[in-house]
């Protein structure tokens, strides 16, 4: 009993507060991308960063009636449209609005009964013609709409955690295996991020695919015949001291795909002779578990306590063994 | 009807329990592979760290759900907490503490360790009455911490600063269920110390120490961990409402002590208490070994909604004794 309370006391003393580093600002050049953080970098409806299992800044485990997403740039053109593809495959209206936080659109996630449990695909299409070139920007993001309170009915339904392909998108990046079966984001540093670039739902071979981390590390590869490209996510998080280490720290990777083609046509009365399609997909990843866990220490402690307990019990039993005391009576007395 | 009742009363509850436990273990640990999902409010250690589980132990969502500011208790999240608690109650009220004796995977693992010890011919240990009384208080301390720590993350308790977020599921971090049960699905990743923060390091370190103690303790003491289990403490809060009950007619008790001697947990009151009708104690796991060991007809009985489903009878006792003697 005493040992238990001493152990609990020591544990409580050890649980001191560890200061967390502030979120560093991330720059991804002039790429147009969707984020739950407004361009100002602070505020927003749900700016809670760093929850364990949170992929997009949101707690993945709680149902919310609506989610607001922001574009990082203000220069959207006339005719820009937002698209929402829900987890059950149905299309929902996406309305772009411009306010003090720039361009945003609100995603309706109702009904909150678990029937829409799964991945939503949100995208924006922005077109403009300049110098005879039609530039189409198609930022996209995958959002998990999940509450553990709904249970895990779709645990073994891979379709629910597989991002739906939006065949109406001029250029789209589709990432694989972003969530585990419990609908928690599972990407860690060291994992291989595999994406497929699609043009109107069909593979876009040779598309230039760039993977850029928040610290600016970039790797560009050409998509293969199936439009697939991959990169091993590098560790992009080096706190100054170990006491500042945060296992929930989300490093960001931005996937950008570019396809250029000598296509002629006209858009809103302006003719063009070339098209340039740019799609983006941001994702976050946390430090690899093996970076901060040790099975050797774990098993060592367990073995030590098992052996110590066993030895203690053995010693206790031995101590209680009493030599046989034969009592003899002298019958004559 | 009488023939059926006689058949049941003469039955071997221990053998029934052995197979029931095996089935429950398979269901709760591997049921997910069959797309089974019984919910997140189970009154038993169906550990959330087992990926293929068929349902989740209520202590995990409870810790999650109480981790909210006071202001939200009256809102939607408060309703979520209430729904979870009511669901837990409904599950629990059906089988009362038999969830521990018949369904708990961690309890089943302890019973398997006990069988191994018996096979090896090593004698078991018992607590002295005084020690037993002191140790049983630990589960209430753990239950209180299990609720207060997550509550202290979102709120300032007693004027203290808010607690670190890593304490969100503090009990699960020290529970041997987290480290032991995933092993049955080939997942040894929980057998590790998490160095990501001092809190996690302390919790996982304590968890591994408890895991070591769990194996050593369960080897020499039957149902070693059950005496410290906060789920048992939480269950006892609702036990009086259980539809399944263990009852005693004190007038028929001769205080032979058979019931107490066969009790895996080591409850003395089952023999000593001749006044209470409902004899379920906070440490009781309703395994009903005591009923099987009672030689006095209708002294101990298992009832469901007041109807006896398994009763102690002199005939049943003799038959079980003879069967045991025949099997050595």
Interface residues (C-beta under 8 A of the other chain):
Chain A: X1 X4 X7 X8 X10 X11 X14 X15 X16 X17 X18 X61 X148 X149 X151 X152 X153 X155 X156 X180 X181 X182 X242 X243 X245 X246 X247 X287 X289 X292 X293 X294 X295 X297 X298 X299 X301 X302 X303 X304 X305 X306 X307 X308 X309 X310 X313 X317
Chain B: X32 X33 X35 X37 X39 X40 X51 X61 X64 X80 X83 X84 X125 X134 X135 X137 X138 X141 X145 X161 X163 X164 X166 X167 X179 X188 X189 X191 X192 X193 X194 X195 X196 X197 X198 X199 X200 X201 X202 X203 X204 X205 X206 X208 X209 X210 X211 X212 X213 X215 X216 X217 X219 X220
